[in-house]
Amino acid sequence: MPATPNGFPHTPIPEKGITKDAILATLAERKANDKDWRGGRVFSLVYSAGDEHHELLVDALGLYAAENGLNVLAFPSIGLLSHDLVRSTASLLGADDPRSGGQIDGFLTSGGTESLLQAVKTGRDVARHERGIARPTVICATSGHAALTKAADYFDVDLVRVPVDGGYLADPAAMEAAVDESTILLVGSAPSYPQGVVDPIEDLAAVALRHDLLFHVDACMGGFMLPFLARAGRFERLFDFRVEGVTSMSADLHKYGYATKGVSAVLYRTPELARHQVFATTDWLGGFYASTAMAGTRPAGPIAAAWASLMHLGLEGFTDLAVRTHDAALALRRGIEAIDGLAVRGDPSMTVLAFGAVDPERLDIFEVANVLATNGWYLDRQNGPDSLHATVQAGNAGSVDELVADLALAVQSVGSRRAADRSTSYATGD
Ligand SMILES: Cc1ncc(COP(=O)(O)O)c(C=O)c1O
């Protein structure tokens, strides 16, 4: 195998192509070291509504593997599928309620990150073109997703991150205190990724209205979970376009919409706001060119798969999955809280939570994660304070009891190892 500058192995393009069977066998072999999400032990990155649903997604993807989502004149069915997805997402987020104003419009993007990028870019454009603010400021809480920092970096805006309160929630008063004449956009989360808490959206919207700001609700995580928990009577707060002052929202189909990767929706309260996302030019030799997302050529397969997911599960199926997943998250929370030395961070609002040591001096939670990893469990790690993060999705529901049992054992073994280390160091006088 030839050496490469970064030291990674490289399989060069063979002189003569190899067979389909050999290729698929090699890919399967390559996957051997990847996390095995099918067993329900991966609490991050993958959302699974079961094998039958997965097969449907793969079939739908395959049907559109070659088509190009850039051009809906050539492939009108992609335009219709996209329209269905945008309208259905809007409906879930209050668009059919008179309080929304009845004008919600939006687009599909490649994921939550791009949806946030688009929302910030729209804010920047409104600031520059309608309000004469040359270098606008966006305000979010320290819990706001990292993609907001990326957006500020990409689009030359300043991002002010305001510390969360003791419950990891955005603090409306502190965020209001950060508003100045350059501010264009506030961002709240429903829920935040790090601790899974839904920010006080109505209070943040009131701040936005008082200062004539745009207000984006990042429901990338919650957009396809909170509406179904609400339907099941498990979530009551308003967090969507029914709240006056919310001007845009993002919701990821490729998370709790149980679609394949590559589909999110970004929605705007008015067509005037949405228009900022449309790019069109004739300023080159190739004729009229227009797009509504960052990419030009874009995959159509994930759009078809997302559509298949919504149609197959239906509102009832989504509600059942939401309830089952919420029950699993509550069981996980109770299990964690029953383990001596562990605490859940804040009061998680749905199915995403973080937990860590009550006293980090006595228990290294990342050591606990290392022990869990030896049994195939995968949880993300985060700081501020050191914690493990679990996104509980339908595919994890059957594994929570086992995780809690293994977690208790891992905490015990890390704790006793640490005690043994301490007694050794006392004995040797270190
Ligand atoms: C609240 C929130 N916003 C945005 C994102 C970014 O989404 P993506 O990873 O699809 O780009 C995430 C991802 O977990 C998220 O949880």
The ligand as an SDF file (V2000), in Angstrom:
LIG
                    3D

 16 16  0  0  0  0  0  0  0  0999 V2000
  -30.1260   21.9420   18.2260 C   0  0  0  0  0  0  0  0  0  0  0  0
  -29.2810   21.5900   17.0360 C   0  0  0  0  0  0  0  0  0  0  0  0
  -29.0990   22.4970   16.0660 N   0  0  0  0  0  0  0  0  0  0  0  0
  -28.3560   22.2340   14.9700 C   0  0  0  0  0  0  0  0  0  0  0  0
  -27.7270   21.0140   14.8230 C   0  0  0  0  0  0  0  0  0  0  0  0
  -26.8650   20.7570   13.6130 C   0  0  0  0  0  0  0  0  0  0  0  0
  -27.4430   19.7670   12.8430 O   0  0  0  0  0  0  0  0  0  0  0  0
  -26.6210   18.9300   11.7410 P   0  0  0  0  0  0  0  0  0  0  0  0
  -25.6660   18.0810   12.4950 O   0  0  0  0  0  0  0  0  0  0  0  0
  -27.6970   18.1840   11.0370 O   0  0  0  0  0  0  0  0  0  0  0  0
  -25.9200   19.8690   10.8460 O   0  0  0  0  0  0  0  0  0  0  0  0
  -27.8900   20.0440   15.8120 C   0  0  0  0  0  0  0  0  0  0  0  0
  -27.2110   18.7470   15.7120 C   0  0  0  0  0  0  0  0  0  0  0  0
  -27.2540   17.9190   16.5760 O   0  0  0  0  0  0  0  0  0  0  0  0
  -28.6820   20.3390   16.9420 C   0  0  0  0  0  0  0  0  0  0  0  0
  -28.8530   19.4510   17.9220 O   0  0  0  0  0  0  0  0  0  0  0  0
  1  2  1  0
  2  3  1  0
  2 15  2  0
  3  4  2  0
  4  5  1  0
  5  6  1  0
  5 12  2  0
  6  7  1  0
  7  8  1  0
  8  9  2  0
  8 10  1  0
  8 11  1  0
 12 13  1  0
 12 15  1  0
 13 14  2  0
 15 16  1  0
M  END
$$$$
